[in-house]
Structures are given as structure tokens and as C-alpha cells.
Amino acid sequence: MFEKLSESSGNVVGYKVVGKLAPSDYEQLEPEFRALVEKEGSIRLLFDMAGYKGETAKGWIADYKFGREFHNKVQKMAVVGDTTWEKWLTHLAKAAYATDARFFPSADISKAWTWLRE
């Protein structure tokens, strides 16, 4: 599931990713995301991966489709976490979500928000 973070404002939006993602998670996120893109034109995105437990097989497909649909609308993307695979995930994000994607350790989440707002 995606939980919107309170630090979100304007075209800078963040989500805590919790549990194992399935297509229904992307279906719930899509209307909010689409409305934000329509309002702002493009967005800057933060994903806090601390509670992420992976994705179902169909979840990976939904993730890919979601990323391809909104790829040109995400200016910057910050991936926040503490594992090597989350850092690796940032490289995939460059192809699927935003060409300007960076990894930040959880302790540096405030730096991630600052970078997105620059």
C-alpha cells in the first residue's frame, strides 16, 4: 500500500511504501497521481521504502505500466531506504519513472525532501 506523507506539498509528493504491492495498490494510487499531474503538470516524487516487502508478480506488471504511463511527468524521484537492493532499485527507477532519480539512506530523508524541492 502507498501512504501519502504529510511533508507532501504542491508538486512534491511522497509516499511510504508498506507491505507487498499488488495491482490494487496501483489502482488506488492512480487517480490521486493523475489529478496531481493534471494540476501541477509534472511532479517530484519520494518513495520511503522502509516498509516495502516486495511485489506480487502481477504487482510488478502494474508497477511497470504505472511507471511507463507517468514517466514523462516525474521530474525527480528520491528513493529512501537502507538496503543495497533499494539502492539498486533507484537505477531501475531511472528507466521506468524519472531520469533524475537518487537514493537516500533513511537517516537522510530530510535531504531527499530538500533535493526534490530544489
Backbone as CSV, one residue per row, in Angstrom:
resi,resn,N_x,N_y,N_z,CA_x,CA_y,CA_z,C_x,C_y,C_z
1,MET,0.837,-1.166,0.000,0.000,0.000,0.000,0.888,1.237,0.000
2,PHE,0.345,2.322,-0.503,1.032,3.604,-0.535,0.348,4.537,0.461
3,GLU,1.121,5.067,1.417,0.590,6.019,2.387,1.212,7.378,2.094
4,LYS,0.375,8.364,1.783,0.878,9.700,1.461,1.516,10.320,2.698
5,LEU,2.687,10.918,2.511,3.429,11.524,3.609,2.999,12.973,3.818
6,SER,2.963,13.395,5.075,2.475,14.735,5.428,3.368,15.851,4.892
7,GLU,4.608,15.569,4.578,5.519,16.592,4.041,5.192,16.961,2.598
8,SER,4.307,16.230,1.966,3.926,16.486,0.569,3.267,17.859,0.455
9,SER,3.646,18.587,-0.597,3.001,19.875,-0.875,3.292,20.274,-2.317
10,GLY,2.300,20.899,-2.951,2.462,21.337,-4.333,2.796,20.165,-5.233
11,ASN,3.855,20.347,-6.035,4.226,19.282,-6.972,5.237,18.290,-6.376
12,VAL,5.514,18.408,-5.084,6.412,17.478,-4.398,5.555,16.561,-3.526
13,VAL,5.577,15.283,-3.851,4.720,14.330,-3.139,5.529,13.097,-2.742
14,GLY,5.246,12.601,-1.543,5.945,11.422,-1.058,4.987,10.378,-0.531
15,TYR,5.424,9.138,-0.627,4.625,8.009,-0.154,5.507,7.043,0.616
16,LYS,4.983,6.534,1.720,5.615,5.419,2.419,5.056,4.163,1.765
17,VAL,5.929,3.281,1.353,5.520,2.038,0.701,5.484,0.954,1.777
18,VAL,4.310,0.328,1.944,4.110,-0.619,3.036,3.634,-1.963,2.498
19,GLY,4.295,-3.031,2.939,3.854,-4.378,2.596,4.242,-4.816,1.199
20,LYS,3.561,-5.836,0.737,3.786,-6.407,-0.591,2.770,-5.793,-1.547
21,LEU,3.259,-5.157,-2.602,2.383,-4.434,-3.518,1.717,-5.353,-4.530
22,ALA,0.459,-5.045,-4.793,-0.359,-5.781,-5.759,-0.985,-4.769,-6.719
23,PRO,-1.562,-5.218,-7.818,-2.190,-4.286,-8.763,-3.197,-3.340,-8.108
24,SER,-3.922,-3.811,-7.109,-4.918,-2.959,-6.445,-4.285,-1.736,-5.792
25,ASP,-3.039,-1.846,-5.347,-2.350,-0.699,-4.756,-2.121,0.393,-5.798
26,TYR,-1.742,-0.006,-6.999,-1.534,0.962,-8.079,-2.863,1.534,-8.559
27,GLU,-3.906,0.710,-8.548,-5.237,1.184,-8.943,-5.743,2.247,-7.976
28,GLN,-5.425,2.119,-6.691,-5.829,3.113,-5.699,-5.001,4.384,-5.814
29,LEU,-3.731,4.261,-6.159,-2.835,5.412,-6.268,-3.084,6.216,-7.539
30,GLU,-3.475,5.560,-8.598,-3.566,6.180,-9.927,-4.453,7.423,-9.988
31,PRO,-5.672,7.447,-9.442,-6.499,8.657,-9.552,-5.867,9.877,-8.868
32,GLU,-5.279,9.669,-7.691,-4.619,10.770,-6.984,-3.421,11.278,-7.784
33,PHE,-2.652,10.352,-8.298,-1.465,10.683,-9.080,-1.854,11.447,-10.346
34,ARG,-2.867,10.956,-11.035,-3.341,11.589,-12.267,-3.845,13.010,-11.985
35,ALA,-4.604,13.193,-10.909,-5.121,14.515,-10.547,-3.974,15.472,-10.233
36,LEU,-2.959,14.985,-9.549,-1.806,15.817,-9.221,-1.060,16.235,-10.480
37,VAL,-0.870,15.316,-11.401,-0.198,15.625,-12.668,-1.015,16.636,-13.474
38,GLU,-2.326,16.463,-13.499,-3.180,17.407,-14.230,-3.107,18.797,-13.620
39,LYS,-3.025,18.882,-12.298,-2.956,20.169,-11.606,-1.585,20.820,-11.742
40,GLU,-0.527,20.040,-11.539,0.832,20.584,-11.465,1.610,20.492,-12.780
41,GLY,1.203,19.633,-13.684,1.935,19.452,-14.938,3.005,18.384,-14.835
42,SER,3.832,18.477,-13.822,4.834,17.451,-13.546,5.040,17.420,-12.036
43,ILE,5.622,16.326,-11.567,5.783,16.175,-10.128,7.190,15.725,-9.769
44,ARG,7.475,15.861,-8.493,8.712,15.372,-7.895,8.289,14.391,-6.813
45,LEU,8.860,13.210,-6.840,8.313,12.076,-6.109,9.315,11.465,-5.139
46,LEU,8.851,11.148,-3.927,9.658,10.447,-2.934,8.950,9.152,-2.560
47,PHE,9.702,8.063,-2.542,9.199,6.784,-2.049,10.053,6.367,-0.858
48,ASP,9.434,6.286,0.327,10.093,5.775,1.526,9.852,4.270,1.547
49,MET,10.899,3.510,1.318,10.783,2.062,1.122,10.933,1.251,2.413
50,ALA,10.962,1.904,3.566,11.234,1.211,4.833,10.290,0.041,5.098
51,GLY,9.029,0.143,4.691,8.075,-0.928,4.958,7.778,-1.820,3.774
52,TYR,8.533,-1.651,2.687,8.302,-2.395,1.443,8.717,-3.852,1.598
53,LYS,7.831,-4.759,1.187,8.103,-6.199,1.297,8.112,-6.896,-0.060
54,GLY,8.182,-6.141,-1.143,8.205,-6.732,-2.472,6.890,-6.519,-3.202
55,GLU,6.726,-7.250,-4.298,5.520,-7.139,-5.111,5.096,-8.521,-5.576
56,THR,3.815,-8.674,-5.786,3.328,-9.898,-6.408,3.770,-9.863,-7.871
57,ALA,3.689,-10.977,-8.563,4.053,-10.999,-9.988,3.210,-9.995,-10.767
58,LYS,1.922,-9.976,-10.499,1.056,-9.009,-11.181,1.327,-7.596,-10.690
59,GLY,1.834,-7.476,-9.460,2.230,-6.173,-8.938,3.376,-5.573,-9.737
60,TRP,4.353,-6.416,-10.116,5.472,-5.939,-10.939,4.968,-5.420,-12.286
61,ILE,4.017,-6.115,-12.863,3.453,-5.684,-14.150,2.729,-4.354,-13.978
62,ALA,1.940,-4.228,-12.910,1.224,-2.981,-12.641,2.203,-1.840,-12.397
63,ASP,3.295,-2.117,-11.686,4.336,-1.122,-11.421,4.937,-0.631,-12.738
64,TYR,5.277,-1.560,-13.598,5.864,-1.216,-14.897,4.906,-0.343,-15.711
65,LYS,3.642,-0.740,-15.789,2.656,0.030,-16.561,2.455,1.417,-15.969
66,PHE,2.405,1.495,-14.644,2.243,2.774,-13.957,3.428,3.687,-14.274
67,GLY,4.627,3.135,-14.177,5.831,3.908,-14.473,5.875,4.397,-15.905
68,ARG,5.509,3.548,-16.840,5.529,3.950,-18.255,4.494,5.037,-18.534
69,GLU,3.344,4.940,-17.882,2.301,5.939,-18.111,2.714,7.323,-17.613
70,PHE,3.402,7.381,-16.482,3.720,8.668,-15.868,5.184,9.074,-16.010
71,HIS,5.982,8.297,-16.739,7.425,8.536,-16.854,7.765,9.981,-17.210
72,ASN,7.097,10.549,-18.180,7.418,11.908,-18.629,6.854,12.982,-17.718
73,LYS,6.160,12.605,-16.675,5.558,13.567,-15.748,6.305,13.659,-14.423
74,VAL,7.294,12.803,-14.205,8.063,12.813,-12.963,9.412,13.472,-13.241
75,GLN,9.613,14.673,-12.678,10.869,15.399,-12.890,12.026,14.776,-12.119
76,LYS,11.765,14.485,-10.855,12.784,13.920,-9.971,12.132,12.847,-9.114
77,MET,12.952,11.874,-8.721,12.445,10.832,-7.830,13.511,10.484,-6.802
78,ALA,13.119,10.515,-5.531,14.001,10.121,-4.435,13.518,8.785,-3.883
79,VAL,14.428,7.828,-3.799,14.136,6.533,-3.191,14.863,6.517,-1.848
80,VAL,14.110,6.319,-0.766,14.667,6.365,0.583,14.597,4.968,1.196
81,GLY,15.726,4.502,1.708,15.761,3.169,2.309,17.128,2.874,2.891
82,ASP,17.330,1.642,3.287,18.585,1.276,3.940,19.226,0.003,3.416
83,THR,18.700,-0.556,2.346,19.269,-1.804,1.845,19.919,-1.600,0.478
84,THR,20.820,-2.494,0.151,21.511,-2.430,-1.133,20.538,-2.568,-2.290
85,TRP,19.555,-3.457,-2.155,18.624,-3.653,-3.266,17.757,-2.420,-3.484
86,GLU,17.488,-1.618,-2.433,16.735,-0.369,-2.614,17.572,0.637,-3.402
87,LYS,18.864,0.618,-3.139,19.767,1.477,-3.913,19.765,1.027,-5.376
88,TRP,19.791,-0.270,-5.600,19.740,-0.826,-6.950,18.418,-0.466,-7.623
89,LEU,17.343,-0.483,-6.843,16.017,-0.139,-7.348,15.991,1.277,-7.926
90,THR,16.806,2.148,-7.377,16.884,3.524,-7.873,17.341,3.546,-9.325
91,HIS,18.240,2.654,-9.700,18.689,2.582,-11.096,17.550,2.163,-12.016
92,LEU,16.708,1.244,-11.562,15.530,0.863,-12.348,14.553,2.024,-12.458
93,ALA,14.456,2.804,-11.394,13.539,3.948,-11.393,13.910,4.950,-12.477
94,LYS,15.198,5.060,-12.783,15.627,5.989,-13.836,15.032,5.603,-15.181
95,ALA,14.889,4.334,-15.416,14.325,3.875,-16.688,12.802,3.923,-16.684
96,ALA,12.198,3.627,-15.543,10.739,3.492,-15.512,10.001,4.736,-15.035
97,TYR,10.607,5.526,-14.172,9.877,6.650,-13.580,10.468,8.013,-13.921
98,ALA,11.724,8.228,-13.592,12.323,9.552,-13.764,13.803,9.401,-14.089
99,THR,14.271,10.118,-15.089,15.684,10.023,-15.443,16.565,10.621,-14.351
100,ASP,16.009,11.504,-13.529,16.751,12.083,-12.415,16.253,11.440,-11.123
101,ALA,16.836,10.303,-10.772,16.447,9.562,-9.572,17.675,9.360,-8.696
102,ARG,17.491,9.540,-7.396,18.600,9.383,-6.458,18.165,8.566,-5.250
103,PHE,19.145,7.874,-4.668,18.925,7.085,-3.461,19.400,7.879,-2.252
104,PHE,18.632,7.805,-1.167,18.999,8.436,0.098,18.791,7.422,1.225
105,PRO,19.781,7.273,2.128,19.561,6.423,3.300,18.418,7.002,4.142
106,SER,17.741,6.165,4.902,16.607,6.617,5.719,16.970,7.778,6.638
107,ALA,18.177,7.768,7.170,18.609,8.849,8.061,18.675,10.197,7.346
108,ASP,18.731,10.171,6.019,18.844,11.399,5.223,17.546,11.766,4.510
109,ILE,16.406,11.339,5.036,15.142,11.620,4.355,14.905,13.124,4.208
110,SER,15.350,13.920,5.184,15.173,15.378,5.063,15.990,15.918,3.891
111,LYS,17.151,15.329,3.626,17.955,15.732,2.466,17.240,15.366,1.167
112,ALA,16.530,14.251,1.172,15.769,13.847,-0.018,14.675,14.871,-0.313
113,TRP,13.946,15.287,0.730,12.902,16.310,0.538,13.515,17.617,0.031
114,THR,14.653,18.016,0.596,15.324,19.253,0.165,15.728,19.154,-1.296
115,TRP,16.318,18.038,-1.694,16.733,17.846,-3.088,15.535,17.935,-4.028
116,LEU,14.426,17.326,-3.653,13.238,17.369,-4.512,12.717,18.791,-4.681
117,ARG,12.870,19.612,-3.654,12.336,20.978,-3.707,13.291,21.966,-4.387
118,GLU,14.506,21.543,-4.697,15.483,22.440,-5.364,15.079,22.714,-6.793
